């Protein structure tokens, strides 16, 4: 099982002064201004079981680059294994060339996350590790320097990979979401224009009848709403089934 995604437009930023490192009692410090030296794109496939990462850097983000990355995955995974890939609904993942590639490689099966829910993909958590612990803490004077830096970090990660593990059960997470929904439903908050909030959870181990929760705020002009139905379209947490027309549903 591989979680696959792209981290696009990673900027090669050079601070106008060197980044000052952490000291006892003193946080890391850096200037607010910087020079931008171009961007690169990172394709990554996270092995859910082992934490190992297959990665490739590309100057562009198209279906062609994604097809080449699939070839890299195909060459990296032992031939006797089936490959299940979790990925988002990007148009580059569904082009005719990708469909033809999948026909030629029947051991690959793609599993798409729900629309607007790509954050469910576990590789996004790995991207956060890369960003907070490496990219944001360093400066790069060129794209080549940035690419070499990221490759070094990935090599070090794969030398001692650590898979991500849930520390709470599905029931505990659902209880937290239910409490959050109750607070926001009763608070009569303003709904800003175009604001959309998605909360989704896949809890196969949950004992509840509903293992998926999603909440969607209507796209509308700012109005004061007091009803949970008006504010969220449909109250999906405590109802056994919600209208699919409103954009929220529960199972």
N, C-alpha and C positions, 0 to 999 in steps of 0.2 A: 504494500500500500504506500503510494507516494503522493504527497501533497505538493502540487506544482503551481507556481505563479511567477509573475514578473514584477520586479521592482524597477519601475521606469524612471528615467530622468534623474539619476543620482548625480548630484552636482559636485564638480571638483572645485572646492572653495579654499582659497588661501586667505587666512586672516591677516589683517594689516600689522599685527604684532603676534609673536609666538603665543601659543596656548600655554597658560601656566598650570602645572600639574597640581594634583591633590597634595595637601600637606596636613599634618595633624591639626584638626580644628579649623581648617581653611578649605573651602570648596574649590574645585577647578575653576579657573577664570579664563575668559577669552573676550576679545573685542567684539563689539556689535557689528562692525563693518568688515567687509570682505571683498575679495576680487574673485570673480567667477571665470573659470577656465574651461567650460564645456561640461558635457554630461555623458553618461553611459547608462546602459540597461543591464540588469542582472536577471537571468533566468535561474530558478532554483527548484530542485525536487528534494523534499525532505522525506526520508524513510521514517515512517511513524514508529516502527518497532525499535530501530537501532539508533536513530538520531543522525545517521550519516546524511550528508547533503551532496547531491550532484549539481554542479553549477556551471554556468557559462556566461561570459560577458559579451555583449553585442553593441555595436554603435547605433543600431536601429531596432525598432520593435514592430515586426510585421509577421504575417503568417509564415513567410520564408524562414525567418529566424526561429520561430516556434517549431517548425518542421525539423530544422537542424538540431534543435535541442531534444526533440523526440528521438532522433537518430542517436544522440549521445546517450540518452537513457537506455535505449535498446542495446547499445554496445556495452553499457556498464552493468546491466542486470543479467545474471546468468540465464542462458537460453532456455533452461527447463522450467523457469518460473513464469507464471502469469503475472501481468502488471496491471494493477488497478490504480488509476490516476484521478485524484480529486483536484478540480480546478474550477475557475469561475466562468462566467458566460461571455467573456470577451469575444468580439467578432473574429479575432485572429485564430481562435480555437475551433472555429466551425466552418472555415472556408472549404471549397471543393477540393483544394490540394490536400488539406488535412484529412478530409473524408477518404480520399483515395489512399493516403498513407495508412490509415487505419484498416482499410480493406486488405492491404498488403501485409499488415502486421496484426493478425487476429488475436494474438495473446494480450493485446492492449485493450482495456476497457476504460472509458472515460465516465466519471461521475461528476456532474455539474452542481455547484452550490446554488441555492435559490437566488433569483435576481436581487441585486442590491445587498447581498449577504456574503460577499467574498471574504469578509473578515472572519467568517467561520472556518476558513481554511487554516490549518495549523501552521503552514509555512509562513503565514503573516506574523505569527509570534516569533518565529526565527528571524524574520526581517527586522522586527523590533529589537532583538538582541544585537544584530549587526549594526543597526542605526545608533542606538543609545550607547553601546559599549565600544564602538570603533569609529564609525563615520563622523559622528558629532564631536568626537574627542580629538580629531586630527585635522590637519590642514594639507591640501594637495595643490601643487602648482601646475599640474597638467592632468589630462584625462589618463595618460599612460601611467602616471604616478598613482592616481586613484585606483585604476584597475589592478595594478600590482599590489597595492595595499589591501584591497578587498580579497584578492586571491590568497594573500598571506594569512589573513584572518580565517578564511574558509579552510585552508590547509591545517591551521592550528586547531580549528573546531573538529575536523574529521580525525585528528590524532587522538582526541578524547571526546567523542560524541556523547551527548546527553539527551535522551528522548524526553519530550515533555509529557508530564503525567498529571492527570486531574487529581486535586487534593480534596474535592468535595463530591458528594454523590449528586446524581441528577435531581433527586428529591430536594436536597438542600438548596441547590441553585434555583429550582422552580419556586421554592418558598420565598427566596430573596426577591425574585422577579415579581411574584404576586404582591408582596409588600410594597415594592416600588410602584407598581401599577395602581394600587389602592391610594397611595399618597398623591400621585400626580393626577388621578382621576377626580379626586375630591378637592383639589387646591384651586381650581378655576384659573389656571395660568393662561397667559396670552399665548396663542399659537401664531408664530411668525410666518410670514408668507413663504410658501415653498418648503417649509421645514418638514422633514421626514425622519421618523425614528423607527428603526427596526430592532427588535430584540428577538433573537431566535436561539433555540437550544435543542440539540439533538441528544436526548437522553435515553438510549436504548435500554439502560438498566433500570429506568424509573418504573416504580410500581403504579404510577398514575395512569389513568386512561388517556390523558393528553400528554404526549411527549414532545410536542413542538409548540412553541409560543411565539407569536409575532404580533407586534403592535405597530400600527402605521398612523401617523398624524395626517390629517387631510391637508392637501395643498390648497390654501385659501388665503384671503386677505386677513390681516390681524383682526380677530374678533374675540370677545370674551365669552368663553364657553363654560358652563357649569355642569353639563351632563356628560358622563363618560362616553355615551354613544356619540354625542356631537363632537367631542374633542378627539376621539381616537377612531371614529368611523364604526368600530365594533368592539365591544368589550370581550376580549378573547380568552382571558385567563380563567375565569370561573364558569364560562359557558361551555357545554359539551361540543357545540359546533357553532361556527360563526359564518356570516354571509361572505362568500368569496367576492361579491361585487364591491364590498367596501374596502377590500385590500387586506383585511385581517382575517386570520383563520386559526383554528386550533384543532388538534387531533389527539 
